[in-house]
């Protein structure tokens, strides 16, 4: 189909005049004369065969035809402007939207993001944190980093690494924990996965009739924050809280740990990879393989 020549200058003059309801103010914005704006608008009106403005004693008013045309013209110029702004250093900047379980975002991803930005400056990364419950399609995500067994319907999953769970607590609580049995006298903070503490005790070889009491959290970040404040003992991945352990804000009283899953990079099987997606996948896999990721 042959598209008619678009009178872009006339459309720009119309859009500016319609916003300001003034040829004078439109001319100032466009750095042309008032006569030039008036001439361009007249050309557009002749091209369309309709009047777009009503000339009033004080300023301008839009006709019904002008009111109908304005939203489309404004949206088109905005879209062009947005696209032009995406060009940077010879590349088209791409938006990449990644949903990330909050623990992984704060404990692993964000401290390493500068290297991704340095390597791929054309990617505008948008992080959406969650509590491991995510709908990739409904939320319009390119990727989701999730914790689990890697089996999610309709997705491809690349295993990043496991993050075994171990007790984490306030230093004062750690002082009185001589062996795992001592934990039965403490408030054990729980995630929504109720089997984690029983699994950990089985790993230690401690046979206890465990009746876990304490608050239930849907976020490891919130649970560990409660542990920092001395409200109980959390079962969480030390790997994700290395900075707190190194600073002494948290203690890991026992070396025993239990693996209940891994972190996975997932995306819809139906989604074609974009250059930004390929860049992110390449970077995160490379970063995981470096010895300092633990």
ABEGO torsion letter per residue (X at the ends): XBBBBBBAAAAAAAAAAAAAGBAAAAAAAAGBBAAAAAAAAAAAAAAAGBBABBBBABEBBBBAAAAAAAAAAAAAAAAAAAAAAABBGGBBBBBBBBBBBAAAAAAAAAAAAAAAAAABAABBBBBBBBAGBBBAAAAGBABBBBBEAGBBBGBBBBBABBBBBBBBBBAAAAAABABAAAAAABBBBBBABAAAAAAAAAAAGBBBBBBBBEBBBABAAAAAAAAAAGAEBBBBBAAAAAAAAAAGABBBABABBBBAEBBBBBBBAABBBBAAAAAAAAAAAAAAABAAAX
